[in-house]
């Protein structure tokens, strides 16, 4: 297209004000060919090259069967030359042996026997490395349960591994110098099913509760590759490794071919990860979750009966009429709501005002001790993402039902488990990605705890609240009989936080303190 035609085209479609005259000779004169010899003055590779990273060629020879320290150490381990074998190599060797043997599983008897064999191998490994007896544990107790219902029959096996299911240590060469005490823990409960070709990266601590099912082809990916860091082949070098722990709570269910990523450190009680989902965040209790953490459904009726009765595994297998349970729960819930009708709000006006300032769909709220779930319901009604942790078991069903009634599925709950649940977000040092400026923290953190807590617990609560907050977030603590006001203020200065606002709420008559990050 020549310059005359170009100007005519721009004039027709965009008007004279946007005409950009093109001078082909001028363009040719100003273009600088980009060759390997051309380095813009702005860039000097000596500013970015790390001379402490040593790269050396390895001469490939047919008669040499190992390349690198990992292969050499594994070969020495196989040959019985254990003199200088590092602890991680013993761990890797056992997991490799387990994976190979799992390929030969052919029957239900084999599946159960393999679990016993894996338990013995891990216990032997723990004894060899001098680890505590509880470092590795697989609960193989119980017998196969024959469930007869109607005209059918089904077998529920104690903890078992189907063909091809395995545990692996991702990229063990990154942790060659790992100390014995840092070897990942593996803890597996009763009646756990590892479906066919299930893959569990055991590079960090793995805790799997009772009655958990990992459906065929599902994966627990426990290693992070930073897309904003080193590209492709370089991303697999030592510097990128991060292998966080994961806990699958009792009776959680990972659907067929679902992939659970490295930032999913908790899969909730009785929760379901939908078939072929990919998620990279934690999953709330009694919820069905799909790809990218999208909540599909809550199960408050299930929370009601499980938290109230605490039924055994055998009891659960005998429950069949879940529709009847749901009807009963809705009747109970209606009575509860009738009792609460007309009672004053437990949420202070100040806290409501802070919530009202948050933009919908772009904000995140953390309630560290939800009681009635009123704040979480308010957040859900505005389509704000909200998490509730340290939730009392008898409150879970009510909170989930209230949230569900808003029509928005934006709330995750984690039942009470004092200090057992790590609030760590994907970026442990900062909640803001330095490359994208995207934040993964909370915009409002709330603690309305009414129970008396120790000074240590108070400090931990405030520190975690500050750590998981965004730069411009607000941290709201109600001051009831639970907290020493002066202690709270003194410790906030050490974090450091600034005192943004404080006073007595006219509605609840509670003292409150609002902090901001410095």
N, C-alpha and C positions, 0 to 999 in steps of 0.2 A: 504494500500500500504506500503510494508516494505521499509527499507532504501535502499536496493540494487536496487529494482525496481525504486525507486524514483530517484536515481542517474542515472540510465540508461535512464529514461525518460528525465531528464534535459540534459544529455549528447547528446541525440539524437536531441532534439529540440532547445537547446540553447547553446551547446558547453561547454567545461570543465570550462571556466572562470566563469560561473554562477552557478556551482554546489554548493548547500548548504547542507552539511552533516547533517543529522538528527539523533539526539541521544535522543531516547524516554525517557531514564532514566534521562538525563539532563533536559529535558523539565518538567518532572514530579516534579523534585526536585526544580525547580525555580518558578513554578506556585504558586501563593498565592491565595487561595480561597477567592472570594469577597463575604463577608457576611455582614449583617447589623452591625456586631460588628467591621468590618474592616474599618478604616478611614485613608486614606493616610495622611502622615504628612503635605503634601502641603495644605490640606483643613482643615479649622476650621470653623464650621458653625457659631460660635459666631462673626466671621468677617463679615458675610453677613446678619444675622438676624436683622431685624429692630424691636427693642423692643417697638417702638412707635405705631406699628400696633397691635391693640388689637383684639384678637380672643377669643370669648366666646361661649359656647354651649347655644343653645336655646331649652329649654325643650318643646318637642312637646306634646300637649294635645288636645284631641278631642274637648273640649269645647272652646278652644282658636282659633279664626278665623283669626288672623293676625300674621305674622312673620316679624319682622323688622320694622324700622321707616316708610318706604315708605307705606307699607300696612296699618299701624296704622293711618298715617296721611290721607290717602285716605278714610278710614272708617270714621274718624271724619268729613271729608269734606262732605261725603254722609249723615251723621247723622245730619249735621247742626251745629256741635260743632266747630265753627270757631275761637275760642279764640286764639289758638296758631298755627294755620295752616300756614305753610310757603308758600311764593308766588308761588314757583314752583309747589306745589300741586294743586293749583287752575288751573294753566296752563295745567297740566297733566290731571286733571279731565275733563276739557272741551274737550281736544283732544280725550280722551277715549269715551266721550259721542258722539262726532261727528262720531267716527269710528263705534260705535254700531248702530247709526241711519242710517249710509250709507248702512248697510246691507239690509234695507227695501226699498231702491230705486227701483222702478219698471217701471217707464215711463219717457219720456222726461220732462213732467211736474214736476215729482218728482226730477229729476236731477237739474232743474233750481231752484225749491223751496228750495232744500237742500242748494244750494249756498247762497241764501238769509238768511236761518236759520243759517248757519255757520258764515256768516258775522255778524249777530246780536249777536250770542253767543260770538264771539271774541271781538266785541266792548263792550259788557257788561263786559267781563273779564278785558279789558283795563281800563274801568271806575272803576271797583272794586279795581284794583291794583294801580290806580292813574297814569296810563301810558299816554303819549301824544296821542292825537287823531289819529295820523298817524302811531302808532306802529303796529296796525293790520289794514289791509285794503284788502277788496275783491271788485273789481269793477264789480258789477252786472248790470251795465247800458246796455241799448240796448234791442232790442226785437229779438225773433227768426227770422232768415232770411231764407226765402224760395228761394232756388236757382233753377231756371228752365232753363235747357240747353238741347236742342234737345228733346228727348222723356222722359227725366228723370227729377226728382225733388229731391232735397236734402235739409235738414234743418241744418242750422248752428245755434246752440244755444248760447246765451250769457254764460258767465262763469258758468260751471256746473260740477257736480260730478256724474259719473256713479256708478252703484251698486258696493259696496265694496271698492271704492276709499277712501283713508284716509290719514290723517296727524298723525304722531306719534312723541313722544319725546323719543329717545332711552335712555334706562337706566337712568331714571330720579333720581334714588337713588344716582347717582354720584354727583348730583348738588342740594342736599337738602338745602344747605345754600346759594343758588344763590340769589343775590340781585334783587330787583324788576326791576331796570333799565337794568339788564342783561338778563331778560326774552327774548328769541328769538323773532325777528320781523317776521311777515308773511305778505307779500305784493303780491297780485295777481291782474293781469291786466284784461282787457276786453276780452271776447270771448275765455277764456282759457278752454280747455277740460282736465278733469281728467278721463282717460279711466277706464274701469272696472278693479277693483283690483289694481289700481295704489297705490304705497306705497311711501310716502314722509316723511323721517325722519326730523322732524322740531326741531332738537336739536341745530341747529345754525340758523342764519338769512336766511330766504327763500325769494327770490325776483323772481317773475315770470312775464314776460312782456306780452304785448298784443298778442293775437292770438297764444299763445303757445299750442301745443298739446302733452300731455303725453299719449301715446298709451297704450292699455290694458296690464296689467301685468308688466309694466315698474316700476323701482325702483330708487329712489334717496337715496343712502346710505350716511349718514352724520356722521358716527362715525368710528374712526380708531382703529384697534387692532394691536399693534406692534408685528409682527411675531418673532422679535428678542428679545422680552422682555419676559414677564411672559407666561408660557404655559397654554393652554386650560382653565380650570376652573379659574385659577388665573388671566387670561387675562381680566376677566370681573370685576375685582376689581377697586376701585376708581382711582388708580394711572394712569390707561391707557387712560382715557377719553380725547378725542380731538374731538370737534364738530365744524368744520369750516362752514362758510356761503357758499351759492351758489346763483348764479344769472343765470336765464334762460332768455336770451335776446329775444326781440320781434320776434315772428313767428318761434322760434326754435321748433324742432320736435324730440321727443324722441320715437324711434321705439318700436314696440311691444316686450315686455319681455327684453328690454335692461336694463342694470344695470349701473348706473352712480355712481362712487365711491367718497370717501371722499376728494380726492385731485382735483376733477373736480370742481373748484370754479366758472367757467364761461362756459356757453354753448352759442356759438355765434349767432348773428343775422341771421335769415333765414337758420340756419344750421340744419343738420339732423344727428342724431345718429342712425346708422343702426340697424335693427331688431336683437335681441338677442346678441347684442354687450355687452362687458364689457369694460369700460374705466375708468381710474383713473387719468386723466389729463384734462386740459381745452381744449375746442373745439373752433377753429377759426371761424370767421364770413364767411358766404356763402360757407360752405364746407360740404361734406358728410364724416363722420368719422365712422370707424368700431372699432373692438376690439383693446384694448391696444393703442388707439390713432392713429391707422393707417389711414391716409387720403386716401379716395377712389376717391374723385372727388372734383373739385372746381366748383363754379357757377358764373363766372365773369359777364355773361350777366344779371343775376339776380341782382348782386350788382350794375350794371350800371343803370338799370331802377329804382331800389328802392332808391339809393342814389341821383339820379338826380331829380326824380319826387316826392319823399316822398309821395307815394300814400296812401290814407286811406284804412282801412280794406275793406270797401265796393268796392273801386276801384280795389283792388287786386283780389277780388272775380270775377270781370268782365273780368279779363285778361285770355285769353284762348290760344292764339297762341304764345307759348313760343319759338317755332322754328323761327318764324318771328322776335322776339325780339333778339334772338341769332344772326341771320343773320345781323340784323341792327347793333348790337354791334360790330361784327367782321369787318364790313365796317368802322365804326367809329374808331375802334382800329387800323386798317391798315393805316388810314389817320393820326392818332396820331403818329404812329411809323415812318411814312414817314417824318413828321415834325421834329422828333427827330434825324433822320438819319444824321450822320455827326457832330452832336453837341458833344462837349468835355464831357468826363466823369465827373460826379459830385462826384465820389469816388476818394479820394486821393490815390496816389501811396503808401503812408505809410499804409493806411487801407487795400489796396489790398495785401500788403506784409504780414500783420498780418493774413489776411484770408488764404493766401496761406500756412502759417505755420501749419494750423490746419489739423489734419488727417480726411479724409472723413469718414462718417458713425459713427464716434465716438465722434464728437464734436457738440456743441450747440452754436448758436449765437443769441444774442438779439439786435435788432435794435429798439431803444426807440422812434425814430421819423422818420420812413421811408418817403421819399418824392416820388421819382420816383420808388422805389423798386429795384434799380440797385444792391445794396448790397445783398438783399434777393435773387434776381435772380442768382447772382454769387454763393451764398451759395448753392442754389438748384441745380445749374449745376454741383456742386461737390458732390451732395448727402449729404449735411450737414444739419442737423436740424436747423431751424431758425425761430424765432418768431419776429413779428413786432407789436408793440403796439402804441397807440396814433396816429393811422393812419388817415389822413384826409379822410373823406367820399368820396370825388370826386376822390381819388386816388386808392381806394380799387379794383375796377374792373380792372384797368390797371395793378396793381401789381399782382393780381391773374392770369391774362392772361399771363403775362410775365413768371411767375413761372411755370404755366401749360405748356407753350411752351418748357420748359427745359426737360419735360418728367418725372421729379421727383416731387413727392408730399410730400415735407418735410417742408413746410412753413405754419405757422398759423398767422392770422391777427386779431387784435382787433382794431376796429375803435375808433376814438378820443372820449375821455371821461375823460377829465382832472382830474386825481387823483381819478377817480371813479373805476378804475380797480386796484385791489391789486396784486402786482407782487409776493406775497409770494409764495415760493416753498413749497413742502411737509414738509421739515424740517425747521421750522421757526428760530431756533437758529443756525443751521449749515447746509450747503448744502452737507455735507459729513456724511454718516451713520457710526457711530463709530464701529458697528459690522462687516459690510461688506466692509468698506472703499469705497463704491460706491458713486459717486458724482451725485447730481441732479441739479447742478448749470450750469451756462453758462461759456464757455471758452473764449468768446469774447463779450463784451458789448459795443455798439456803440451809441453815441448821436450826430447827425448832425443837431440838431434843429437850425432853422434860425430865429425863433421868439424871441423877447425880453422876458425874464422871470425875475421874481422877485428873490431877494436873497433867499427867503424861497423856491421857486420852484427849484432854482439851487441846493440848498443843498439837497432837497428831491430827485432830480434826481441822484445826485452823491451818496447819501447814499444808495438808492435802487440799483443802479448799483453795488456798492461794496457788498451789502448784498446778491445779487443773483448770484454773481460770484464765480467760483471755486478758489481754493487756488492759482493756477498758472495762473489764467486768466489775460487777458489784458483788460483795460477799456480805450476806445478811445473817447475823446471829441474834436470836432472841435471848434475852437475859432473864431467865426465870430463877428458880432456886438452884438450877443445875450448874451455873457458872459463877466463878469469882470474877467480877467485873474488872477489878484492877489487874488480876492475873492475865485476863484476856487482852487488855490494852498493852500491858508490858510485853507480852510475847509477840503481839502483832508488830511491834517496832523492831523486833529482831529478824523478822522474816525477809524484808520489811513490807508493812502495809501502812497506808495512811488512814486515819480516822475520817471517814467521809461524812458521816451523820450519826446522831444518836439521840435518844430521847425516850419518852413513854408514849405508846400508842393509845389514842383516845378510845379506840374500839375494843381492844383486848386488854388494855391496862398493863401491857407487858413492856418492860424495858427492851430496847433493841440497839444494836450497833451495826452500822454499815461501813465496810472497809473498801478501799480501792487499792490497786497495785501501784507502787511507786515506779 
